[in-house]
Amino acid sequence: MSLSKRVVETLIDLVEIKLSCMEIYDREDSREVVALEQCVAELQALNQKSKATASEVVAFAGRPRGRARAAVG
């Protein structure tokens, strides 16, 4: 399954909002913060990977498209 760049960025925003609202009272809350921080890191890595893939130039072999130009003269 692939996620679009927009979806990944939205997920990052949502997790960061959740992290900013978290109040740590016990070990379970602390574990959840660590898990959410790991989630943000993985989503950011996924986002960086998609940026790198999108910027790659792929050459396609084949004949040129369009009509051949008429010879002048």
N, CA, C and O atoms as a Tinker XYZ file with bonds, in Angstrom:
   292  protein
     1  N      0.848000   -1.170000    0.000000    73     2
     2  CA     0.000000    0.000000    0.000000    64     1     3
     3  C      0.895000    1.235000    0.000000    63     2     4     5
     4  O      1.867000    1.309000    0.752000    81     3
     5  N      0.565000    2.184000   -0.833000    73     3     6
     6  CA     1.337000    3.420000   -0.840000    64     5     7
     7  C      0.453000    4.576000   -0.393000    63     6     8     9
     8  O     -0.756000    4.589000   -0.620000    81     7
     9  N      1.081000    5.523000    0.235000    73     7    10
    10  CA     0.387000    6.705000    0.718000    64     9    11
    11  C      0.884000    7.910000   -0.053000    63    10    12    13
    12  O      2.070000    8.009000   -0.368000    81    11
    13  N     -0.019000    8.821000   -0.354000    73    11    14
    14  CA     0.405000   10.027000   -1.056000    64    13    15
    15  C      1.166000   10.937000   -0.101000    63    14    16    17
    16  O      1.076000   10.802000    1.120000    81    15
    17  N      1.906000   11.854000   -0.676000    73    15    18
    18  CA     2.689000   12.798000    0.125000    64    17    19
    19  C      1.764000   13.598000    1.038000    63    18    20    21
    20  O      2.097000   13.852000    2.195000    81    19
    21  N      0.627000   13.985000    0.528000    73    19    22
    22  CA    -0.331000   14.778000    1.308000    64    21    23
    23  C     -0.828000   13.988000    2.528000    63    22    24    25
    24  O     -0.946000   14.538000    3.623000    81    23
    25  N     -1.113000   12.718000    2.333000    73    23    26
    26  CA    -1.594000   11.880000    3.435000    64    25    27
    27  C     -0.514000   11.734000    4.498000    63    26    28    29
    28  O     -0.804000   11.829000    5.691000    81    27
    29  N      0.721000   11.506000    4.082000    73    27    30
    30  CA     1.822000   11.349000    5.033000    64    29    31
    31  C      2.017000   12.640000    5.829000    63    30    32    33
    32  O      2.204000   12.593000    7.044000    81    31
    33  N      1.974000   13.783000    5.158000    73    31    34
    34  CA     2.135000   15.062000    5.854000    64    33    35
    35  C      0.988000   15.307000    6.837000    63    34    36    37
    36  O      1.212000   15.841000    7.923000    81    35
    37  N     -0.226000   14.925000    6.471000    73    35    38
    38  CA    -1.371000   15.059000    7.373000    64    37    39
    39  C     -1.201000   14.170000    8.601000    63    38    40    41
    40  O     -1.486000   14.592000    9.722000    81    39
    41  N     -0.739000   12.944000    8.389000    73    39    42
    42  CA    -0.507000   12.036000    9.511000    64    41    43
    43  C      0.574000   12.581000   10.454000    63    42    44    45
    44  O      0.444000   12.487000   11.675000    81    43
    45  N      1.631000   13.145000    9.884000    73    43    46
    46  CA     2.688000   13.750000   10.703000    64    45    47
    47  C      2.094000   14.875000   11.553000    63    46    48    49
    48  O      2.362000   14.960000   12.752000    81    47
    49  N      1.292000   15.732000   10.931000    73    47    50
    50  CA     0.663000   16.831000   11.670000    64    49    51
    51  C     -0.214000   16.310000   12.807000    63    50    52    53
    52  O     -0.167000   16.833000   13.920000    81    51
    53  N     -1.007000   15.288000   12.531000    73    51    54
    54  CA    -1.900000   14.738000   13.550000    64    53    55
    55  C     -1.135000   14.143000   14.726000    63    54    56    57
    56  O     -1.510000   14.341000   15.881000    81    55
    57  N     -0.069000   13.419000   14.430000    73    55    58
    58  CA     0.725000   12.813000   15.506000    64    57    59
    59  C      1.427000   13.900000   16.320000    63    58    60    61
    60  O      1.501000   13.806000   17.545000    81    59
    61  N      1.944000   14.931000   15.646000    73    59    62
    62  CA     2.602000   16.017000   16.361000    64    61    63
    63  C      1.603000   16.784000   17.244000    63    62    64    65
    64  O      1.954000   17.211000   18.344000    81    63
    65  N      0.378000   16.955000   16.774000    73    63    66
    66  CA    -0.656000   17.596000   17.599000    64    65    67
    67  C     -0.940000   16.745000   18.822000    63    66    68    69
    68  O     -1.044000   17.264000   19.933000    81    67
    69  N     -1.066000   15.444000   18.624000    73    67    70
    70  CA    -1.300000   14.525000   19.746000    64    69    71
    71  C     -0.160000   14.624000   20.755000    63    70    72    73
    72  O     -0.399000   14.661000   21.962000    81    71
    73  N      1.090000   14.668000   20.257000    73    71    74
    74  CA     2.245000   14.780000   21.152000    64    73    75
    75  C      2.221000   16.085000   21.944000    63    74    76    77
    76  O      2.573000   16.104000   23.123000    81    75
    77  N      1.814000   17.154000   21.310000    73    75    78
    78  CA     1.803000   18.441000   22.003000    64    77    79
    79  C      0.732000   18.499000   23.093000    63    78    80    81
    80  O      0.841000   19.290000   24.030000    81    79
    81  N     -0.293000   17.671000   22.973000    73    79    82
    82  CA    -1.371000   17.642000   23.965000    64    81    83
    83  C     -1.125000   16.644000   25.093000    63    82    84    85
    84  O     -1.840000   16.646000   26.095000    81    83
    85  N     -0.127000   15.801000   24.933000    73    83    86
    86  CA     0.122000   14.739000   25.913000    64    85    87
    87  C      0.632000   15.311000   27.229000    63    86    88    89
    88  O      1.483000   16.200000   27.250000    81    87
    89  N      0.102000   14.791000   28.311000    73    87    90
    90  CA     0.614000   15.069000   29.645000    64    89    91
    91  C      1.036000   13.738000   30.235000    63    90    92    93
    92  O      0.257000   12.786000   30.278000    81    91
    93  N      2.271000   13.684000   30.686000    73    91    94
    94  CA     2.820000   12.421000   31.173000    64    93    95
    95  C      2.601000   12.318000   32.678000    63    94    96    97
    96  O      3.102000   13.127000   33.458000    81    95
    97  N      1.840000   11.301000   33.058000    73    95    98
    98  CA     1.568000   11.053000   34.476000    64    97    99
    99  C      2.172000    9.742000   34.972000    63    98   100   101
   100  O      2.462000    9.596000   36.159000    81    99
   101  N      2.358000    8.792000   34.057000    73    99   102
   102  CA     2.887000    7.492000   34.473000    64   101   103
   103  C      3.714000    6.879000   33.349000    63   102   104   105
   104  O      3.910000    7.487000   32.297000    81   103
   105  N      4.194000    5.656000   33.595000    73   103   106
   106  CA     5.041000    4.980000   32.601000    64   105   107
   107  C      4.303000    4.691000   31.305000    63   106   108   109
   108  O      4.894000    4.740000   30.227000    81   107
   109  N      3.034000    4.394000   31.406000    73   107   110
   110  CA     2.257000    4.108000   30.201000    64   109   111
   111  C      2.181000    5.338000   29.292000    63   110   112   113
   112  O      2.297000    5.222000   28.072000    81   111
   113  N      1.987000    6.503000   29.888000    73   111   114
   114  CA     1.989000    7.741000   29.105000    64   113   115
   115  C      3.358000    7.969000   28.467000    63   114   116   117
   116  O      3.453000    8.399000   27.317000    81   115
   117  N      4.403000    7.681000   29.216000    73   115   118
   118  CA     5.757000    7.839000   28.700000    64   117   119
   119  C      6.006000    6.906000   27.516000    63   118   120   121
   120  O      6.616000    7.305000   26.524000    81   119
   121  N      5.535000    5.675000   27.623000    73   119   122
   122  CA     5.681000    4.717000   26.511000    64   121   123
   123  C      4.915000    5.199000   25.281000    63   122   124   125
   124  O      5.389000    5.064000   24.153000    81   123
   125  N      3.741000    5.757000   25.506000    73   123   126
   126  CA     2.950000    6.249000   24.378000    64   125   127
   127  C      3.653000    7.408000   23.679000    63   126   128   129
   128  O      3.623000    7.503000   22.453000    81   127
   129  N      4.285000    8.288000   24.455000    73   127   130
   130  CA     5.037000    9.397000   23.861000    64   129   131
   131  C      6.185000    8.859000   23.016000    63   130   132   133
   132  O      6.411000    9.330000   21.901000    81   131
   133  N      6.901000    7.887000   23.535000    73   131   134
   134  CA     8.017000    7.288000   22.782000    64   133   135
   135  C      7.502000    6.653000   21.490000    63   134   136   137
   136  O      8.117000    6.805000   20.435000    81   135
   137  N      6.381000    5.945000   21.572000    73   135   138
   138  CA     5.803000    5.307000   20.384000    64   137   139
   139  C      5.372000    6.354000   19.356000    63   138   140   141
   140  O      5.579000    6.169000   18.157000    81   139
   141  N      4.775000    7.447000   19.820000    73   139   142
   142  CA     4.347000    8.512000   18.902000    64   141   143
   143  C      5.549000    9.216000   18.267000    63   142   144   145
   144  O      5.503000    9.574000   17.091000    81   143
   145  N      6.613000    9.415000   19.029000    73   143   146
   146  CA     7.826000   10.022000   18.471000    64   145   147
   147  C      8.442000    9.111000   17.412000    63   146   148   149
   148  O      8.930000    9.594000   16.391000    81   147
   149  N      8.425000    7.805000   17.646000    73   147   150
   150  CA     8.912000    6.846000   16.654000    64   149   151
   151  C      8.039000    6.890000   15.401000    63   150   152   153
   152  O      8.532000    6.796000   14.277000    81   151
   153  N      6.749000    7.034000   15.617000    73   151   154
   154  CA     5.806000    7.127000   14.497000    64   153   155
   155  C      6.118000    8.348000   13.628000    63   154   156   157
   156  O      6.138000    8.255000   12.401000    81   155
   157  N      6.360000    9.491000   14.274000    73   155   158
   158  CA     6.706000   10.707000   13.532000    64   157   159
   159  C      7.996000   10.493000   12.747000    63   158   160   161
   160  O      8.085000   10.889000   11.585000    81   159
   161  N      8.989000    9.873000   13.366000    73   159   162
   162  CA    10.271000    9.628000   12.694000    64   161   163
   163  C     10.079000    8.738000   11.466000    63   162   164   165
   164  O     10.661000    9.004000   10.414000    81   163
   165  N      9.271000    7.689000   11.588000    73   163   166
   166  CA     9.032000    6.798000   10.453000    64   165   167
   167  C      8.256000    7.498000    9.345000    63   166   168   169
   168  O      8.546000    7.303000    8.164000    81   167
   169  N      7.279000    8.308000    9.717000    73   167   170
   170  CA     6.513000    9.045000    8.710000    64   169   171
   171  C      7.393000   10.065000    7.989000    63   170   172   173
   172  O      7.268000   10.248000    6.778000    81   171
   173  N      8.280000   10.728000    8.728000    73   171   174
   174  CA     9.192000   11.680000    8.099000    64   173   175
   175  C     10.164000   10.973000    7.163000    63   174   176   177
   176  O     10.490000   11.495000    6.098000    81   175
   177  N     10.626000    9.792000    7.552000    73   175   178
   178  CA    11.505000    9.015000    6.671000    64   177   179
   179  C     10.764000    8.603000    5.408000    63   178   180   181
   180  O     11.320000    8.644000    4.310000    81   179
   181  N      9.517000    8.209000    5.569000    73   179   182
   182  CA     8.692000    7.851000    4.418000    64   181   183
   183  C      8.488000    9.056000    3.511000    63   182   184   185
   184  O      8.523000    8.932000    2.287000    81   183
   185  N      8.276000   10.213000    4.109000    73   183   186
   186  CA     8.084000   11.438000    3.347000    64   185   187
   187  C      9.353000   11.813000    2.590000    63   186   188   189
   188  O      9.283000   12.222000    1.431000    81   187
   189  N     10.517000   11.678000    3.236000    73   187   190
   190  CA    11.794000   11.962000    2.570000    64   189   191
   191  C     12.037000   10.988000    1.421000    63   190   192   193
   192  O     12.541000   11.368000    0.364000    81   191
   193  N     11.675000    9.735000    1.643000    73   191   194
   194  CA    11.844000    8.714000    0.603000    64   193   195
   195  C     10.981000    9.050000   -0.606000    63   194   196   197
   196  O     11.427000    8.906000   -1.745000    81   195
   197  N      9.759000    9.493000   -0.372000    73   195   198
   198  CA     8.868000    9.828000   -1.488000    64   197   199
   199  C      9.373000   11.055000   -2.238000    63   198   200   201
   200  O      9.209000   11.146000   -3.454000    81   199
   201  N      9.990000   12.004000   -1.522000    73   199   202
   202  CA    10.560000   13.178000   -2.186000    64   201   203
   203  C     11.724000   12.771000   -3.078000    63   202   204   205
   204  O     11.854000   13.271000   -4.196000    81   203
   205  N     12.573000   11.865000   -2.591000    73   203   206
   206  CA    13.722000   11.412000   -3.367000    64   205   207
   207  C     13.263000   10.649000   -4.600000    63   206   208   209
   208  O     13.837000   10.806000   -5.678000    81   207
   209  N     12.240000    9.830000   -4.451000    73   207   210
   210  CA    11.730000    9.048000   -5.569000    64   209   211
   211  C     11.089000    9.947000   -6.610000    63   210   212   213
   212  O     11.247000    9.720000   -7.810000    81   211
   213  N     10.368000   10.960000   -6.164000    73   211   214
   214  CA     9.676000   11.861000   -7.087000    64   213   215
   215  C     10.656000   12.700000   -7.896000    63   214   216   217
   216  O     10.336000   13.113000   -9.011000    81   215
   217  N     11.850000   12.961000   -7.351000    73   215   218
   218  CA    12.800000   13.806000   -8.056000    64   217   219
   219  C     13.703000   13.035000   -9.006000    63   218   220   221
   220  O     14.481000   13.643000   -9.742000    81   219
   221  N     13.618000   11.717000   -9.006000    73   219   222
   222  CA    14.447000   10.934000   -9.910000    64   221   223
   223  C     13.949000   11.087000  -11.343000    63   222   224   225
   224  O     12.746000   11.176000  -11.590000    81   223
   225  N     14.886000   11.116000  -12.275000    73   223   226
   226  CA    14.549000   11.203000  -13.691000    64   225   227
   227  C     14.619000    9.804000  -14.272000    63   226   228   229
   228  O     15.625000    9.109000  -14.129000    81   227
   229  N     13.552000    9.402000  -14.921000    73   227   230
   230  CA    13.499000    8.071000  -15.510000    64   229   231
   231  C     13.484000    8.229000  -17.022000    63   230   232   233
   232  O     12.629000    8.927000  -17.568000    81   231
   233  N     14.428000    7.583000  -17.701000    73   231   234
   234  CA    14.503000    7.658000  -19.158000    64   233   235
   235  C     13.703000    6.502000  -19.752000    63   234   236   237
   236  O     13.834000    5.354000  -19.325000    81   235
   237  N     12.887000    6.818000  -20.727000    73   235   238
   238  CA    12.103000    5.808000  -21.411000    64   237   239
   239  C     12.657000    5.618000  -22.817000    63   238   240   241
   240  O     12.844000    6.582000  -23.559000    81   239
   241  N     12.915000    4.368000  -23.171000    73   239   242
   242  CA    13.393000    4.064000  -24.514000    64   241   243
   243  C     12.189000    3.935000  -25.437000    63   242   244   245
   244  O     11.108000    3.533000  -25.008000    81   243
   245  N     12.376000    4.267000  -26.662000    73   243   246
   246  CA    11.276000    4.131000  -27.611000    64   245   247
   247  C     11.364000    5.199000  -28.682000    63   246   248   249
   248  O     12.249000    6.054000  -28.682000    81   247
   249  N     10.428000    5.115000  -29.573000    73   247   250
   250  CA    10.449000    6.090000  -30.664000    64   249   251
   251  C      9.887000    7.421000  -30.198000    63   250   252   253
   252  O      9.097000    7.469000  -29.255000    81   251
   253  N     10.291000    8.501000  -30.855000    73   251   254
   254  CA     9.784000    9.812000  -30.488000    64   253   255
   255  C      8.287000    9.916000  -30.781000    63   254   256   257
   256  O      7.787000    9.294000  -31.718000    81   255
   257  N      7.599000   10.682000  -29.999000    73   255   258
   258  CA     6.161000   10.837000  -30.218000    64   257   259
   259  C      5.897000   11.997000  -31.168000    63   258   260   261
   260  O      6.741000   12.874000  -31.350000    81   259
   261  N      4.733000   11.987000  -31.758000    73   259   262
   262  CA     4.337000   13.062000  -32.658000    64   261   263
   263  C      4.629000   12.724000  -34.110000    63   262   264   265
   264  O      5.205000   11.684000  -34.430000    81   263
   265  N      4.220000   13.622000  -34.963000    73   263   266
   266  CA     4.452000   13.415000  -36.399000    64   265   267
   267  C      5.819000   13.908000  -36.798000    63   266   268   269
   268  O      6.373000   14.835000  -36.207000    81   267
   269  N      6.347000   13.267000  -37.812000    73   267   270
   270  CA     7.640000   13.687000  -38.354000    64   269   271
   271  C      7.434000   15.001000  -39.101000    63   270   272   273
   272  O      6.409000   15.206000  -39.751000    81   271
   273  N      8.411000   15.875000  -38.999000    73   271   274
   274  CA     8.310000   17.156000  -39.705000    64   273   275
   275  C      8.571000   16.945000  -41.199000    63   274   276   277
   276  O      9.401000   16.131000  -41.605000    81   275
   277  N      7.836000   17.702000  -41.986000    73   275   278
   278  CA     8.006000   17.622000  -43.445000    64   277   279
   279  C      9.295000   18.319000  -43.830000    63   278   280   281
   280  O      9.648000   19.353000  -43.263000    81   279
   281  N      9.986000   17.757000  -44.784000    73   279   282
   282  CA    11.231000   18.357000  -45.262000    64   281   283
   283  C     10.916000   19.612000  -46.052000    63   282   284   285
   284  O     10.020000   19.618000  -46.896000    81   283
   285  N     11.658000   20.678000  -45.772000    73   283   286
   286  CA    11.456000   21.968000  -46.466000    64   285   287
   287  C     12.504000   22.079000  -47.561000    63   286   288   289
   288  O     13.698000   21.861000  -47.358000    81   287
   289  N     11.986000   22.433000  -48.744000    73   287   290
   290  CA    12.972000   22.749000  -49.728000    64   289   291
   291  C     12.896000   22.101000  -50.962000    63   290   292
   292  O     13.725000   22.344000  -51.839000    81   291
